[in-house]
């Protein structure tokens, strides 16, 4: 596949087609990897996407309890004031 480099203000850029963006799930950002004479564009996904909803569900299901005992359970924090 061949693509043209286009002028964008004082810079230049590469225009990707809608089909490429959708196929490779590219939204707002890509990671640029420079490797042995190649430029690799890697989509950056959102690793924390939907965490808030998942945490709310965990809380409503009472599934957000500590797995280990709290090490500061009987600690007095007065000396730290």
MODELLER restraints for C-alpha pairs under 7 A, 6 or more apart:
rsr = mdl.restraints
at = mdl.atoms
rsr.add(forms.Gaussian(group=physical.xy_distance, feature=features.Distance(at['CA:4:A'], at['CA:14:A']), mean=6.65, stdev=0.5))
rsr.add(forms.Gaussian(group=physical.xy_distance, feature=features.Distance(at['CA:5:A'], at['CA:12:A']), mean=6.40, stdev=0.5))
rsr.add(forms.Gaussian(group=physical.xy_distance, feature=features.Distance(at['CA:5:A'], at['CA:13:A']), mean=5.55, stdev=0.5))
rsr.add(forms.Gaussian(group=physical.xy_distance, feature=features.Distance(at['CA:5:A'], at['CA:14:A']), mean=5.06, stdev=0.5))
rsr.add(forms.Gaussian(group=physical.xy_distance, feature=features.Distance(at['CA:6:A'], at['CA:12:A']), mean=5.41, stdev=0.5))
rsr.add(forms.Gaussian(group=physical.xy_distance, feature=features.Distance(at['CA:6:A'], at['CA:13:A']), mean=5.26, stdev=0.5))
rsr.add(forms.Gaussian(group=physical.xy_distance, feature=features.Distance(at['CA:6:A'], at['CA:14:A']), mean=6.19, stdev=0.5))
rsr.add(forms.Gaussian(group=physical.xy_distance, feature=features.Distance(at['CA:7:A'], at['CA:13:A']), mean=6.31, stdev=0.5))
rsr.add(forms.Gaussian(group=physical.xy_distance, feature=features.Distance(at['CA:25:A'], at['CA:43:A']), mean=6.75, stdev=0.5))
rsr.add(forms.Gaussian(group=physical.xy_distance, feature=features.Distance(at['CA:26:A'], at['CA:43:A']), mean=5.18, stdev=0.5))
rsr.add(forms.Gaussian(group=physical.xy_distance, feature=features.Distance(at['CA:29:A'], at['CA:43:A']), mean=6.62, stdev=0.5))
rsr.add(forms.Gaussian(group=physical.xy_distance, feature=features.Distance(at['CA:29:A'], at['CA:44:A']), mean=5.84, stdev=0.5))
rsr.add(forms.Gaussian(group=physical.xy_distance, feature=features.Distance(at['CA:30:A'], at['CA:41:A']), mean=5.91, stdev=0.5))
rsr.add(forms.Gaussian(group=physical.xy_distance, feature=features.Distance(at['CA:30:A'], at['CA:42:A']), mean=5.31, stdev=0.5))
rsr.add(forms.Gaussian(group=physical.xy_distance, feature=features.Distance(at['CA:30:A'], at['CA:43:A']), mean=4.52, stdev=0.5))
rsr.add(forms.Gaussian(group=physical.xy_distance, feature=features.Distance(at['CA:30:A'], at['CA:44:A']), mean=5.17, stdev=0.5))
rsr.add(forms.Gaussian(group=physical.xy_distance, feature=features.Distance(at['CA:31:A'], at['CA:41:A']), mean=5.72, stdev=0.5))
rsr.add(forms.Gaussian(group=physical.xy_distance, feature=features.Distance(at['CA:31:A'], at['CA:42:A']), mean=4.97, stdev=0.5))
rsr.add(forms.Gaussian(group=physical.xy_distance, feature=features.Distance(at['CA:31:A'], at['CA:43:A']), mean=6.25, stdev=0.5))
rsr.add(forms.Gaussian(group=physical.xy_distance, feature=features.Distance(at['CA:31:A'], at['CA:44:A']), mean=6.26, stdev=0.5))
rsr.add(forms.Gaussian(group=physical.xy_distance, feature=features.Distance(at['CA:32:A'], at['CA:39:A']), mean=6.82, stdev=0.5))
rsr.add(forms.Gaussian(group=physical.xy_distance, feature=features.Distance(at['CA:32:A'], at['CA:40:A']), mean=5.78, stdev=0.5))
rsr.add(forms.Gaussian(group=physical.xy_distance, feature=features.Distance(at['CA:32:A'], at['CA:41:A']), mean=4.95, stdev=0.5))
rsr.add(forms.Gaussian(group=physical.xy_distance, feature=features.Distance(at['CA:32:A'], at['CA:42:A']), mean=6.50, stdev=0.5))
rsr.add(forms.Gaussian(group=physical.xy_distance, feature=features.Distance(at['CA:33:A'], at['CA:39:A']), mean=5.82, stdev=0.5))
rsr.add(forms.Gaussian(group=physical.xy_distance, feature=features.Distance(at['CA:33:A'], at['CA:40:A']), mean=4.93, stdev=0.5))
rsr.add(forms.Gaussian(group=physical.xy_distance, feature=features.Distance(at['CA:33:A'], at['CA:41:A']), mean=6.43, stdev=0.5))
rsr.add(forms.Gaussian(group=physical.xy_distance, feature=features.Distance(at['CA:34:A'], at['CA:40:A']), mean=6.40, stdev=0.5))
rsr.add(forms.Gaussian(group=physical.xy_distance, feature=features.Distance(at['CA:58:A'], at['CA:64:A']), mean=5.58, stdev=0.5))
